[in-house]
């Protein structure tokens, strides 16, 4: 069975007035985090949007895309009383939006949950990515295209971004030091140093 079949069957069974928001996040090779969303009603796209984040990770972009998609759906005032489905292909982000927020983008998750609670007819669903679901594919394209937008002025780095940089910087500094100070015989043999435990020392005794 195709991975997208259960979701497509669910969409077919929905009331035609139901709003289905597909959202996605992206992190470009240059490190630009961005999001996109599209709102469908009766399987027809009726609104979409996208945006760029400051220093962030793809998880942050996924959560922000879902929040912005929900806000846009609620702003369709003549439709805002209808049921709203939020569909995203990042299981971790979907889980945090439905339950305990992650440390990173916690404010985004809490705002999403507050809006969902006040509206009272919102469901968050995980959908498989890159499986031919039209709304998901459209959100993916919008998110990727938004990476070319300028970074928001004054945007603060997310916690997930700061954690990655904190892990990455010492490693980069050590590699630069080793490259500059390694003995010539080590360089000729292409021997590399590591800050972690060498695999040979991890073997069972």
C-alpha positions in Angstrom: 0.0 0.0 0.0 1.3 3.5 -0.9 2.4 5.4 2.2 0.1 8.3 1.3 -3.0 6.2 0.9 -4.3 6.4 4.5 -4.0 10.2 4.5 -5.6 10.6 1.1 -8.5 8.4 2.3 -8.9 10.6 5.4 -9.0 13.7 3.3 -11.7 12.1 1.1 -13.8 11.5 4.2 -13.6 15.0 5.5 -16.5 17.5 5.4 -15.9 19.7 2.3 -15.7 22.8 4.6 -12.8 21.4 6.6 -9.5 23.4 6.2 -6.4 21.2 5.8 -3.2 23.1 6.4 0.0 21.5 5.0 3.2 22.9 6.5 6.9 22.2 6.0 10.3 23.4 7.1 13.6 23.5 5.3 17.3 24.1 6.0 19.3 25.0 3.0 22.9 23.9 2.4 23.9 27.5 3.4 22.1 27.1 6.7 19.0 29.2 5.9 16.0 28.0 7.9 12.6 28.6 6.2 9.0 27.4 6.2 6.0 27.2 3.9 2.4 26.3 4.2 -0.7 25.8 2.0 -4.3 25.7 3.0 -6.7 23.4 1.2 -10.4 23.2 1.3 -12.2 20.3 -0.4 -8.8 19.3 -1.9 -8.4 22.7 -3.5 -5.6 25.2 -2.4 -7.1 28.4 -1.3 -4.2 30.2 0.5 -0.5 29.8 1.0 2.4 31.5 2.7 6.1 31.2 3.5 8.9 32.9 5.5 12.5 32.9 6.6 13.8 32.4 10.1 16.9 33.7 11.8 19.6 31.3 13.0 17.6 28.1 13.5 17.3 24.4 12.8 14.8 22.5 10.6 12.8 21.5 13.6 12.2 25.2 14.4 11.2 25.9 10.9 8.7 23.0 11.0 7.1 24.2 14.2 6.9 27.8 12.9 5.4 26.7 9.6 2.6 24.9 11.5 1.9 28.0 13.7 1.9 30.4 10.7 -0.4 28.0 8.8 -2.8 27.8 11.7 -2.9 31.6 12.1 -3.6 32.0 8.4 -6.4 29.5 8.6 -8.0 31.3 11.6 -7.7 34.6 9.7 -10.0 33.2 7.0 -12.8 34.6 9.2 -15.7 33.2 7.2 -14.1 29.8 7.4 -12.6 29.9 10.9 -15.4 28.1 12.6 -14.8 25.0 10.6 -12.6 22.1 11.6 -8.9 22.6 10.9 -6.3 19.8 10.2 -2.6 20.7 10.5 -0.5 18.2 8.5 3.3 18.1 8.7 5.8 15.4 7.8 8.1 16.0 10.9 7.0 13.6 13.6 9.0 15.3 16.3 7.5 18.7 15.6 4.0 17.2 15.3 4.4 15.4 18.7 5.6 18.6 20.4 2.7 20.6 18.9 0.3 18.1 20.3 1.9 17.5 23.7 4.9 18.6 25.7 6.8 21.4 23.8 10.4 21.0 23.0 13.0 23.3 24.7 13.7 24.8 21.3 10.9 26.9 19.8 9.0 26.4 23.0 7.2 29.7 22.6 6.1 28.7 19.1 4.6 25.4 20.4 2.9 27.1 23.4 1.3 29.8 21.1 0.2 27.0 18.7 -1.4 25.1 21.6 -3.1 28.2 23.0 -4.7 28.9 19.6 -5.7 25.3 19.1 -7.3 25.2 22.6 -9.2 28.5 22.0 -10.5 27.4 18.6 -11.4 23.9 19.8 -11.6 22.1 16.5 -8.0 21.6 15.5 -6.2 18.3 14.9 -2.5 17.8 14.2 -1.6 15.0 11.9 1.7 13.5 10.8 1.9 12.7 7.1 4.6 10.9 5.2 6.9 13.3 3.3 7.8 13.0 -0.4 4.9 10.5 -1.0 2.9 12.3 -3.6 0.6 14.1 -1.2 -0.2 17.3 -3.2 -0.4 19.7 -0.2 2.7 18.3 1.4 4.7 18.6 -1.9 3.5 22.2 -2.3 4.5 23.2 1.2 7.9 21.6 0.7 8.4 23.7 -2.4 7.3 26.9 -0.7 9.6 26.2 2.3 12.6 25.7 0.0 11.9 28.8 -2.1 11.7 30.9 1.1 15.3 30.1 1.9 16.3 32.9 -0.6 14.4 35.5 1.4 16.5 37.9 3.6 17.0 36.9 7.3 14.6 38.8 9.5 16.3 41.8 11.1 17.1 41.2 14.8 16.2 37.5 14.7 17.6 35.7 17.7 19.1 32.2 17.3 17.0 29.3 18.5 18.1 27.0 21.3 18.5 24.1 18.9 20.8 26.2 16.7 22.9 27.4 19.7 23.3 23.8 20.9 24.5 22.7 17.5 27.0 25.5 17.3 28.2 24.7 20.9 29.0 21.2 19.8 30.5 22.2 16.5 32.9 25.0 17.5 35.2 22.9 19.8 35.4 20.2 17.1 36.3 22.8 14.4 38.9 24.5 16.7 40.5 21.1 17.5 40.7 20.1 13.8 42.3 23.5 13.0 44.8 23.0 15.8 45.7 19.5 14.6 46.1 20.6 11.0 48.5 23.2 12.1 50.5 21.3 14.7 50.4 17.6 13.7 53.9 16.0 13.2 54.9 15.7 9.6 55.1 11.9 9.8 51.4 11.9 10.9 50.5 14.1 8.0 52.2 11.9 5.5 50.3 8.9 6.9 47.1 11.0 6.9 46.5 10.1 10.5 43.7 12.1 12.1 43.1 12.9 15.7 39.7 12.9 17.4 38.2 14.4 20.5 36.2 11.3 21.0 37.2 7.8 22.0 39.0 6.0 19.2 37.0 3.0 17.9 39.8 0.5 18.8 39.4 1.5 22.4 35.7 0.7 22.3 36.2 -2.9 21.5 35.2 -5.5 24.1 38.1 -6.8 26.1 
